[in-house]
Amino acid sequence: MMVQRNSVFLRVLTIDLPVFLIICFTLAPYLWMALTSVTEKSKLFTDGPSLAGATLANYTRLFNTVGFGTNLRDSFIVAGGTVVVGLALAVPAAYAFSRFRFKGRRILMMQFLVINMFPLILLILPLFILMKSLGLVDTYLALIIANSTIAIPFSVWMMTSYINGIPRSLDEAAMTDGCTRFGALYRVVLPLCAPGIIATGVYIFITAWNEYLYALTLGGRNVKTITVAIQTLIGEYQIEWGLLTAGGIVGALPATVMFLFVQKHLIAGMTQGAVKG
């Protein structure tokens, strides 16, 4: 009995307590943001953030006065378009890297990683000149193409690892039954690597949703994502902390909710893929 109590105490001391402290440390900024966003401006600097007299005035001003709803729409269009373009190019490329052995394959795969080593600011000027010459500045297409340059290289690596886990014999069996190479990809490989496609799509969406430099440079009056809209809430002489924290909460909510929703489907998809494989 004493040994069991000691083991429980040791587990609480070495595992449960450190995890609890890490969670508190991680969630503390978000809790401060949430409290600040519902605190009246007159009480914010006197009493500090609190739930006493909580109000949704900052959220109302955010959508009615600042026009944050339009910025959310722009972010959804850009992030969703980047997911479509990224998956449409990354999945076939990953299938080719996984199933075929050709000259320069390893060099190309290494180049995908090398691209991610360079900071984004090096690509802003060439992309801006290119988009301006094509007349695409301040359009959704410009931001979708720019974000795809970030997302596609690593997405190819992610999808290649998932497709490598699917036996080649399944492709060969499908083609023996009359499927073409694309038919085998569509009917056999894609259903089995659905967890990988979902995980890659989530990665692309979050990357495009949180991107700031491209949105600031290639966007404008017509296309302004939430990352740029939140930055405009910081004035030259004062900062609207209530609006700023409310914008941060609203901006982080869609990606967080989507990830929590997809996480359940990810586990189900992995189990289903394991059974099929």
C-alpha atoms as one frame of an Amber mdcrd trajectory, in Angstrom:
protein
   0.000   0.000   0.000   2.839   2.356   0.879   4.589   1.535  -2.387   1.423
   2.361  -4.344   1.040   5.722  -2.572   4.671   6.549  -3.270   4.262   5.711
  -6.963   1.149   7.895  -7.207   2.910  10.771  -5.435   5.943  10.382  -7.690
   3.760  10.409 -10.822   1.939  13.550  -9.663   5.226  15.245  -8.812   7.111
  14.314 -11.973   4.349  14.223 -14.617   1.018  15.748 -13.601   2.355  18.861
 -11.878   4.875  19.830 -14.605   2.221  19.316 -17.312  -0.252  21.441 -15.340
   2.309  24.226 -14.942   3.165  24.130 -18.648  -0.522  24.317 -19.595  -1.064
  27.276 -17.252   1.999  29.038 -18.669   0.791  28.418 -22.237  -2.827  29.465
 -21.703  -2.078  32.521 -19.538  -1.633  34.954 -22.504  -4.872  33.774 -24.116
  -6.727  34.149 -20.821  -5.343  37.672 -20.443  -6.452  38.486 -23.999  -9.950
  37.125 -23.373 -10.340  39.109 -20.140  -8.998  42.283 -21.743 -11.374  41.974
 -24.697 -14.462  41.953 -22.422 -13.279  44.695 -20.046 -14.562  48.240 -20.431
 -12.008  50.740 -21.653 -12.549  53.006 -18.650 -11.792  50.166 -16.203  -8.956
  48.545 -18.126  -6.178  50.799 -16.854  -7.642  51.371 -13.399  -8.921  47.980
 -12.260  -7.178  45.808 -14.849  -8.714  42.973 -16.928 -11.550  41.202 -15.109
 -14.952  39.607 -15.613 -16.621  42.208 -13.397 -18.921  44.218 -15.631 -17.920
  42.200 -18.691 -19.119  43.639 -21.986 -19.047  42.665 -25.656 -18.696  46.270
 -26.807 -15.232  45.649 -28.214 -16.498  42.786 -30.378 -19.434  44.897 -31.548
 -17.129  47.753 -32.514 -14.787  45.292 -34.183 -17.415  44.160 -36.677 -19.623
  47.245 -36.967 -17.003  49.997 -36.976 -13.723  48.412 -38.027 -15.299  46.037
 -40.570 -13.572  42.909 -39.299 -16.120  40.658 -40.999 -14.762  41.641 -44.422
 -11.242  40.875 -43.252 -12.332  37.440 -42.052 -13.896  36.786 -45.455 -10.669
  37.760 -47.195  -8.649  35.471 -44.932 -11.005  32.548 -45.544 -10.811  33.034
 -49.319  -7.013  33.288 -49.322  -6.476  30.373 -46.924  -9.073  28.173 -48.635
  -7.683  28.931 -52.085  -4.165  28.139 -50.880  -5.374  24.781 -49.543  -6.955
  23.897 -52.899  -3.914  24.936 -54.931  -1.456  23.414 -52.469  -3.137  20.009
 -52.307  -3.773  19.937 -56.053  -0.035  20.311 -56.685   1.458  18.597 -53.624
  -0.467  15.300 -53.864   0.491  14.404 -57.475   4.064  15.569 -56.859   4.329
  13.453 -53.704   2.909  10.439 -55.562   5.533  10.861 -58.285   8.359  11.130
 -55.747   7.064   8.092 -53.873   6.343   5.740 -56.768   8.944   6.642 -59.409
  12.722   6.597 -59.328  14.168   9.150 -61.734  17.372  11.075 -62.137  17.619
  14.092 -59.856  14.891  12.874 -57.486  16.966  13.325 -54.330  18.229  16.724
 -55.473  14.681  17.945 -56.065  13.548  16.695 -52.663  16.466  18.457 -51.007
  15.618  21.670 -52.845  12.146  21.598 -51.318  13.772  21.703 -47.876  16.365
  24.295 -48.870  13.574  26.655 -49.977  12.191  26.666 -46.430  15.595  27.746
 -45.082  15.356  31.207 -46.674  13.396  33.964 -44.895  10.223  35.136 -46.579
  11.431  38.700 -46.813  13.905  37.672 -49.528  11.017  36.604 -51.767   8.761
  39.613 -51.217  10.448  41.993 -53.669  10.657  39.506 -56.609   7.069  38.381
 -56.011   5.839  41.965 -55.794   7.536  42.883 -59.086   6.125  39.744 -60.726
   2.593  40.325 -59.442   2.713  44.004 -60.393   3.796  43.182 -63.951   0.903
  40.695 -64.176  -1.570  43.172 -62.657  -2.364  40.892 -59.721  -1.420  43.154
 -56.806  -4.268  43.601 -54.306  -6.071  40.472 -55.534  -6.873  37.135 -53.951
  -4.922  35.281 -56.630  -1.697  37.100 -55.758  -1.897  36.073 -52.102  -2.924
  32.515 -52.965   0.064  32.095 -55.292   2.446  33.706 -52.790   1.246  31.541
 -49.897   1.476  28.456 -52.090   5.202  29.072 -52.528   5.534  28.650 -48.762
   3.182  25.737 -48.268   3.835  23.461 -51.249   7.509  22.488 -50.607   6.940
  21.160 -47.089   3.554  19.728 -48.078   5.258  17.572 -50.712   7.515  16.163
 -48.013   4.564  15.462 -45.733   2.516  13.737 -48.419   5.495  11.726 -49.671
   5.969  10.189 -46.230   2.282   9.210 -46.071   2.235   7.702 -49.570   5.436
   5.785 -48.860   3.515   3.927 -46.160   1.033   2.555 -48.718   2.254  -0.693
 -50.357   3.055  -0.478 -54.055   1.266  -3.794 -54.552  -2.072  -2.030 -54.129
  -1.299   0.259 -57.063  -0.182  -2.686 -59.164  -3.308  -4.670 -58.275  -5.532
  -1.738 -59.257  -3.745  -1.313 -62.590  -3.971  -5.076 -63.199  -7.750  -4.781
 -62.773  -7.877  -2.107 -65.467  -7.162   1.184 -63.669  -4.791   3.695 -65.166
  -2.024   5.250 -63.081  -4.277   8.210 -62.250  -7.144   5.802 -61.577  -5.019
   3.935 -59.051  -4.079   7.234 -57.437  -7.695   8.378 -57.236  -9.363   5.086
 -56.263  -6.724   3.453 -54.067  -4.007   5.797 -52.835  -6.045   8.899 -52.004
  -8.598   7.099 -49.755  -5.775   5.383 -47.854  -3.762   8.558 -47.327  -6.804
  10.654 -46.334  -5.287  11.368 -42.875  -2.197  12.724 -44.592  -4.267  14.896
 -46.917  -6.248  16.282 -43.979  -3.096  16.948 -41.943  -1.429  18.629 -44.921
  -4.544  20.688 -45.608  -4.614  21.851 -41.987  -0.932  22.809 -42.198  -1.503
  24.794 -45.405  -4.608  26.509 -44.001  -2.927  27.592 -40.768   0.189  28.756
 -42.643  -1.882  30.895 -45.017  -4.198  32.101 -42.238  -1.332  33.392 -40.071
   0.803  34.824 -42.887   1.507  38.547 -42.544   4.353  39.766 -44.799   2.805
  38.688 -48.101  -0.602  39.956 -47.015   0.876  43.343 -46.129   2.910  43.676
 -49.334   0.671  42.100 -51.979  -2.663  43.113 -50.436  -4.237  46.534 -50.240
  -7.628  48.171 -49.928  -9.523  45.457 -51.761  -7.876  42.473 -50.033  -6.917
  42.855 -46.382  -6.563  39.723 -44.263  -7.032  39.648 -40.509  -3.299  39.716
 -39.776  -3.018  43.086 -41.515  -6.335  44.305 -40.078  -5.201  43.563 -36.520
  -1.969  45.483 -37.107  -3.943  48.561 -38.180  -5.535  48.657 -34.715  -2.175
  49.776 -33.326  -2.174  53.565 -33.640   0.762  55.951 -33.683   0.038  57.513
 -30.308  -2.275  55.021 -28.627  -3.291  51.390 -28.779  -6.874  50.207 -28.545
  -6.105  47.238 -26.291  -9.730  46.140 -26.118 -10.138  46.074 -29.902  -6.683
  44.576 -30.368  -7.272  41.651 -28.024 -10.783  41.106 -29.387  -9.320  40.958
 -32.889  -6.704  38.480 -31.706  -9.361  36.222 -30.166 -11.593  36.341 -33.239
  -8.622  35.842 -35.560  -7.332  32.781 -33.717 -10.756  31.188 -33.215 -11.439
  29.807 -36.749  -8.094  28.017 -37.055  -8.392  26.642 -33.515 -11.931  25.361
 -33.993 -11.039  23.831 -37.347  -8.041  22.025 -35.865 -10.094  20.639 -32.972
 -12.765  19.463 -35.414 -10.279  17.890 -37.827  -8.348  16.182 -35.027 -11.245
  13.786 -34.440 -11.441  12.972 -38.127  -7.681  12.520 -38.244  -7.807   9.736
 -35.648 -10.746   8.088 -37.417  -8.980   8.367 -40.767  -5.784   6.831 -39.432
  -7.677   3.872 -37.999  -9.603   3.390 -41.230  -6.439   3.595 -43.313  -4.699
   1.040 -41.081  -7.582  -1.404 -41.516  -7.669  -0.936 -45.279  -3.919  -1.267
 -45.610
